[in-house]
């Protein structure tokens, strides 16, 4: 059986189910090499501002190995946070027929790409886009550097339209690209959590006619939650509520804005919630909003769609052209524009029944974005070259 080595930083809830599926299908033999190093106590998440440990199993159902990380300051948020002097030897010893690398922007990962180029096929998975690129000398140097990086890649699995355009700009040709959609565990989010939803609604003092808008994620500048909060406050509609779930550096500012508003009783905050509770949050809402000013994809949109929710995103969210269709399952607004978001939010929340219909269409659309399609593309490449 042909063997695929997978190189990624640490166990992630969006990747582990794919590894489990690849292993259970038995068409190829996989082993995952985790380069951030074996975890001890839960690592601090810079975005949430606290240690985070996911409460769903991420290390079951597939073979893996912890690779020693000798970085002075270990972390997946900077290039020198993943340094693995022994990684190429460990992979060589396993003798794979191909290597799949998740992300190049770590010392250890770039080392693997360079070492194995022209030895075994090097496959790549990433979700970068061109959405926030600006012309100038800095961009010119970036272009030259990234074209050098991607010369070490034989084939890339792109997640959507913006990601494909990025790979093509930086040197990969059409025949070097395969569509393997970004996906989440749809079934886990589809499972009804009715009693818990009722409990959450009661805790927020919502009635059956109220409309709940949800943001869930890190309360950090790039998520641009202040724009959503400002747009919401502008509407001042009695039946409209906003729920902000998460923690981060912008939390005090956001709570201060909400408290100063005459609309404060309709604005609700919850601390970070772990993975097992996320379906309850999405199922409690009528509309999910991701207002980011920079977001390579936005897998929270996949999650909300699997929970049959209408979607509202900024035009800087990478999944927008693939997953958010105006008038079909949601809307897109201009990133950072409070007037545009206010107007769009007011329009899309005009009818609770309309939101329900948009949400039903979301569920139908996201059903095709699953781990099965990713696994098939990876297997096809490993088996057929």
C-alpha positions in Angstrom: 0.0 0.0 0.0 1.3 3.5 -0.9 2.3 5.6 2.0 1.6 9.3 2.6 3.4 11.3 5.3 1.4 14.3 6.5 3.2 17.2 8.1 1.2 19.7 10.3 1.8 21.7 13.4 -0.6 20.2 16.0 -3.9 18.4 16.3 -6.7 20.6 14.9 -10.4 19.9 15.0 -10.7 20.7 11.3 -7.9 18.2 10.2 -8.2 15.2 12.6 -11.5 13.9 11.1 -9.9 13.9 7.7 -6.9 11.9 9.0 -9.3 9.4 10.6 -11.3 9.1 7.4 -8.2 8.5 5.3 -7.1 5.8 7.7 -10.5 4.1 7.9 -10.9 4.0 4.1 -7.7 1.9 3.9 -6.8 3.0 0.3 -3.5 4.6 1.4 -1.3 4.3 4.5 -1.0 7.6 6.4 1.1 8.8 9.2 0.9 12.4 10.7 4.0 14.1 11.9 3.1 16.9 14.4 5.9 19.5 14.4 4.9 21.8 17.2 6.1 19.1 19.7 4.3 17.0 22.2 2.0 19.1 24.3 2.2 19.3 28.1 -0.3 21.7 29.7 -2.7 23.4 27.4 -1.0 26.0 25.2 -1.9 29.6 25.4 -3.9 30.8 22.4 -2.7 34.3 21.5 -6.1 35.2 20.0 -8.3 34.1 22.9 -5.7 35.3 25.4 -5.9 32.1 27.5 -4.9 28.4 27.3 -7.2 26.4 25.1 -7.6 22.6 25.0 -10.3 21.2 22.7 -12.8 18.8 24.2 -13.3 16.5 21.3 -10.9 13.6 20.4 -8.3 14.6 17.9 -5.7 11.8 18.2 -7.8 8.7 17.7 -8.1 6.6 14.6 -4.8 7.2 12.8 -1.1 6.9 13.3 0.9 9.9 14.4 4.2 11.0 15.8 5.3 14.0 17.9 8.4 15.6 16.4 10.8 17.4 18.7 10.5 21.2 18.5 13.6 23.0 19.6 12.3 26.6 19.0 13.3 29.1 21.7 9.7 30.3 21.7 7.5 27.5 20.4 4.3 28.5 18.7 2.3 28.1 15.5 1.9 31.9 15.2 5.4 32.7 13.9 8.0 31.2 11.5 10.6 30.4 14.2 8.1 28.8 16.5 8.5 25.4 14.8 12.1 24.2 14.5 12.6 20.5 13.9 16.2 19.4 13.4 15.2 15.7 13.2 12.1 15.9 11.2 13.6 14.8 7.8 15.3 11.8 9.4 12.0 10.7 11.0 10.1 11.0 7.8 12.9 9.3 5.8 12.8 6.4 8.2 9.1 5.9 7.6 9.8 5.9 3.8 6.7 7.6 2.4 5.7 7.6 -1.3 4.6 11.2 -1.0 4.4 14.0 1.5 1.5 16.4 2.3 2.5 19.6 4.1 0.0 21.9 5.8 1.5 25.4 5.5 5.0 26.5 4.6 5.5 29.4 7.0 7.4 27.5 9.7 11.1 26.8 9.7 10.5 23.0 10.1 7.9 22.8 7.3 10.0 24.7 4.8 12.9 22.5 5.7 10.8 19.4 4.8 9.7 20.9 1.5 13.3 21.8 0.5 14.7 18.4 1.5 12.2 16.2 -0.2 11.8 18.1 -3.4 12.8 15.8 -6.3 13.0 12.9 -3.9 9.3 12.1 -3.4 6.2 14.1 -4.6 5.6 17.1 -2.3 1.9 18.0 -1.9 0.7 21.1 -0.2 -2.4 22.3 1.6 -3.0 25.9 2.6 -5.8 28.5 2.3 -4.0 31.8 1.6 -5.6 34.4 -0.7 -4.8 37.6 -2.5 -7.5 39.6 -0.8 -5.3 41.9 1.2 -2.3 42.3 -1.1 -1.2 45.9 -1.8 1.0 47.0 -4.7 4.5 48.2 -3.9 8.1 47.2 -3.4 7.3 45.0 -0.4 4.8 43.1 -2.5 7.4 42.7 -5.3 9.8 41.0 -2.9 7.0 38.9 -1.5 6.1 37.7 -5.0 9.6 36.7 -5.7 9.9 34.9 -2.4 6.6 33.0 -2.7 7.4 31.9 -6.3 10.6 30.4 -4.9 8.7 28.7 -2.1 6.1 27.1 -4.4 8.8 25.8 -6.7 9.2 23.2 -4.0 5.6 22.0 -4.4 4.6 19.4 -7.0 0.8 19.6 -6.4 -1.5 21.7 -4.2 -5.0 21.0 -3.0 -6.9 24.3 -3.1 -9.9 25.1 -0.9 -11.9 27.6 -3.0 -11.8 30.2 -5.7 -9.6 32.8 -3.9 -7.1 30.2 -2.8 -6.8 28.9 -6.4 -6.0 32.4 -7.7 -3.3 32.7 -5.0 -1.6 29.5 -6.0 -1.7 30.4 -9.7 -0.2 33.9 -9.1 2.7 32.3 -7.2 3.6 29.9 -9.9 1.5 26.8 -9.8 -0.1 25.7 -13.0 -3.6 24.4 -13.6 -2.4 20.8 -13.8 -0.7 21.2 -10.4 -4.0 22.0 -8.7 -6.9 20.0 -7.4 -10.0 21.2 -5.7 -10.4 19.7 -2.2 -13.0 21.9 -0.4 -12.5 23.3 3.0 -14.7 21.2 5.3 -15.9 20.6 8.8 -17.6 17.7 10.5 -21.0 18.4 9.1 -22.8 15.6 11.0 -21.6 16.8 14.4 -23.1 20.2 13.7 -26.3 18.9 12.1 -27.2 16.9 15.2 -30.1 18.7 17.0 -29.4 20.2 20.4 -33.0 21.4 21.0 -33.1 21.4 24.8 -29.7 23.2 25.1 -30.9 25.8 22.6 -34.0 26.4 24.7 -31.9 26.9 27.8 -29.6 29.4 26.0 -32.6 31.3 24.7 -34.1 31.5 28.2 -30.8 32.7 29.7 -30.8 35.5 27.1 -34.5 36.3 27.8 -35.4 35.8 24.1 -39.0 35.1 23.0 -40.2 33.3 19.9 -40.4 36.4 17.8 -36.9 37.7 18.5 -34.1 37.4 16.0 -30.6 36.5 17.2 -27.4 37.5 15.3 -24.3 35.6 16.3 -20.6 36.1 16.2 -18.4 33.4 17.7 -14.6 33.6 17.6 -11.6 35.5 18.9 -12.3 39.1 19.9 -9.2 40.5 18.2 -8.7 43.3 15.7 -8.6 41.2 12.6 -12.1 39.9 13.3 -13.4 43.5 13.3 -16.3 42.8 15.7 -16.5 46.5 16.6 -17.9 47.2 13.1 -20.6 44.6 13.7 -21.4 46.0 17.1 -21.6 49.6 15.8 -23.8 48.5 12.8 -26.1 46.6 15.2 -26.4 49.5 17.6 -27.4 51.8 14.7 -30.5 49.7 14.0 -32.0 49.9 17.5 -34.7 47.3 16.8 -36.6 45.9 19.7 -36.8 42.3 18.3 -33.1 42.1 17.2 -30.5 40.7 19.5 -26.7 40.3 19.2 -24.7 37.5 20.8 -20.9 37.8 20.9 -19.1 34.6 22.0 -15.4 34.5 22.7 -12.5 36.3 24.4 -9.6 38.4 23.3 -7.9 41.8 23.4 -10.9 43.7 22.1 -13.2 42.4 24.8 -13.1 45.4 27.2 -13.6 47.8 24.3 -16.6 45.9 22.9 -18.2 45.6 26.3 -17.7 49.3 26.9 -19.4 50.1 23.6 -22.3 47.9 24.4 -22.7 49.3 27.9 -22.8 52.8 26.6 -25.5 52.1 24.2 -29.2 52.6 24.9 -29.6 49.2 23.2 -27.4 47.4 25.7 -30.1 45.0 26.9 -30.2 43.4 23.4 -26.4 42.8 23.3 -25.1 39.7 25.0 -21.6 38.3 25.7 -20.5 34.8 26.5 -17.0 33.6 27.2 -15.1 31.2 25.0 -17.0 28.0 24.4 -15.4 24.7 23.5 -16.0 22.6 20.5 -18.7 20.3 21.9 -20.9 23.3 22.7 -20.5 25.2 19.4 -23.4 23.5 17.6 -25.7 24.8 20.4 -24.6 28.4 19.7 -25.1 28.2 15.9 -28.5 26.4 16.3 -29.6 29.2 18.8 -29.0 31.9 16.2 -31.0 33.1 13.2 -28.0 34.7 11.4 -24.3 34.1 11.7 -22.1 37.1 10.9 -18.3 37.1 10.3 -17.2 40.7 9.9 -13.4 40.1 9.5 -11.2 42.5 7.7 -8.9 39.6 6.8 -9.9 36.0 6.8 -8.3 33.4 4.5 -11.4 31.2 4.6 -13.7 31.3 7.7 -14.6 27.7 8.7 -17.1 29.1 11.2 -19.2 29.8 8.1 -19.1 26.1 7.2 -20.2 25.3 10.8 -23.1 27.8 10.8 -24.3 26.5 7.4 -24.3 22.9 8.7 -26.6 24.2 11.4 -28.9 25.6 8.8 -28.2 29.3 9.3 -28.3 32.4 7.1 -24.8 33.9 6.6 -23.6 37.5 6.5 -19.8 38.1 5.8 -17.5 40.8 4.8 -15.9 40.9 1.3 -12.6 40.1 2.9 -13.7 36.7 4.1 -12.1 34.1 1.8 -15.1 31.7 1.5 -17.5 34.5 0.4 -17.6 33.7 -3.4 -17.9 29.9 -2.7 -20.3 29.7 0.1 -22.3 33.0 0.4 -24.8 33.6 -2.4 -26.7 36.9 -2.3 -30.4 36.3 -1.9 -29.9 32.5 -1.8 -28.4 31.9 1.6 -27.1 35.3 2.8 -25.3 38.4 1.9 -21.8 40.1 1.6 -21.0 43.6 2.8 -18.0 45.9 2.4 -15.4 45.2 5.1 -15.1 47.9 7.7 -18.2 49.9 6.5 -20.6 50.4 9.3 -23.2 52.0 7.0 -23.1 49.1 4.5 -23.3 46.5 7.3 -26.1 48.4 9.0 -28.1 48.5 5.8 -27.4 44.9 4.9 -28.1 43.7 8.4 -31.4 45.6 8.5 -32.5 44.1 5.1 -31.5 40.5 5.8 -33.1 40.4 9.2 -36.5 41.8 8.0 -38.2 38.5 8.4 -37.6 35.6 10.7 -39.2 33.3 8.2 -36.9 34.6 5.4 -33.9 33.9 7.6 -35.2 30.4 8.1 -35.4 29.8 4.3 -31.9 31.2 3.8 -30.7 28.8 6.4 -32.3 25.8 4.8 -30.5 26.6 1.6 -27.2 27.0 3.5 -27.6 23.4 4.8 -28.2 22.1 1.3 -25.2 23.9 -0.1 -22.7 22.8 2.6 -23.7 19.2 2.3 -21.3 18.9 -0.7 -18.3 20.4 1.3 -17.2 17.4 3.3 -14.1 15.4 4.3 -15.1 12.6 1.8 -14.3 14.9 -1.2 -11.0 15.9 0.3 -10.0 12.3 1.0 -10.9 11.2 -2.6 -8.7 13.9 -4.1 -5.7 13.1 -1.8 -6.1 9.4 -2.5 -6.3 9.9 -6.2 -3.1 11.9 -6.3 -1.2 9.5 -4.1 -2.3 6.5 -6.1 -2.1 7.9 -9.6 0.5 10.7 -9.4 
